[in-house]
């Protein structure tokens, strides 16, 4: 993905080792992270129908209770952390 972005800016294709060399040159400015693989049980439990039903239900509640976009919040699995700013 980054090679396509660079090619678009530079108007030429970067070499195969360009990304590696770029990251090495900018080690102090760029932090790289590797992602962890997904557990196979989680992968098997992932189902399109569940997502579809969830978002359909969410949409229905938003319409039923006339919830405005500015009143919709995101929350992760930790929930609210009281006393933490």
C-alpha positions as CSV (number, residue, x, y, z in Angstrom):
1,X,0.0,0.0,0.0
2,X,2.7,2.5,0.9
3,X,4.6,1.6,-2.3
4,X,1.6,2.6,-4.4
5,X,1.3,5.9,-2.4
6,X,5.0,6.7,-2.9
7,X,4.8,5.8,-6.6
8,X,1.9,8.2,-7.0
9,X,3.9,11.0,-5.3
10,X,7.3,10.3,-6.9
11,X,5.8,9.4,-10.4
12,X,7.9,6.3,-10.5
13,X,7.9,2.9,-8.8
14,X,10.1,2.6,-5.6
15,X,12.5,-0.4,-5.4
16,X,11.5,-3.6,-3.5
17,X,13.7,-2.6,-0.6
18,X,12.6,1.1,-0.4
19,X,10.1,0.6,2.5
20,X,12.7,-1.3,4.6
21,X,15.3,1.4,4.0
22,X,12.8,4.2,4.6
23,X,11.8,2.7,8.0
24,X,15.4,2.2,8.9
25,X,16.3,5.8,8.0
26,X,13.4,7.2,10.0
27,X,13.6,4.8,13.0
28,X,13.3,7.6,15.6
29,X,10.2,9.1,14.0
30,X,8.2,6.0,13.0
31,X,7.3,3.2,15.3
32,X,6.3,-0.1,13.6
33,X,4.0,-2.6,15.2
34,X,3.1,-6.1,14.2
35,X,-0.5,-7.3,14.6
36,X,-1.4,-10.5,16.4
37,X,-3.2,-13.2,14.5
38,X,-6.9,-13.8,15.3
39,X,-7.8,-16.8,17.3
40,X,-9.4,-19.5,15.1
41,X,-12.4,-19.9,17.4
42,X,-13.1,-16.1,17.1
43,X,-12.6,-16.4,13.3
44,X,-15.1,-19.3,13.1
45,X,-17.6,-17.4,15.3
46,X,-17.5,-14.3,13.1
47,X,-20.6,-14.3,11.1
48,X,-22.0,-11.8,8.6
49,X,-25.6,-12.4,9.7
50,X,-24.7,-11.4,13.3
51,X,-23.3,-8.1,12.1
52,X,-26.2,-7.5,9.8
53,X,-28.7,-8.2,12.6
54,X,-26.8,-6.0,15.1
55,X,-26.7,-3.0,12.8
56,X,-30.3,-3.5,11.7
57,X,-31.3,-3.5,15.4
58,X,-29.1,-0.5,16.1
59,X,-30.7,1.4,13.2
60,X,-34.2,0.6,14.4
61,X,-33.4,1.8,17.9
62,X,-31.8,5.0,16.6
63,X,-35.0,5.7,14.5
64,X,-37.4,4.6,17.3
65,X,-35.9,6.9,19.9
66,X,-34.9,9.7,17.5
67,X,-31.2,9.5,18.6
68,X,-29.2,12.3,17.0
69,X,-25.6,11.6,15.7
70,X,-24.1,14.0,18.3
71,X,-25.6,11.7,21.0
72,X,-24.0,8.5,19.7
73,X,-20.8,7.5,21.4
74,X,-18.2,4.7,21.0
75,X,-17.1,2.4,23.8
76,X,-14.6,-0.4,23.9
77,X,-14.6,-3.5,26.1
78,X,-13.2,-1.6,29.0
79,X,-16.3,0.6,29.3
80,X,-16.1,3.8,31.3
81,X,-12.9,4.3,33.4
82,X,-14.0,6.6,36.2
83,X,-11.4,9.0,37.4
84,X,-9.2,8.5,34.3
85,X,-8.7,11.5,32.0
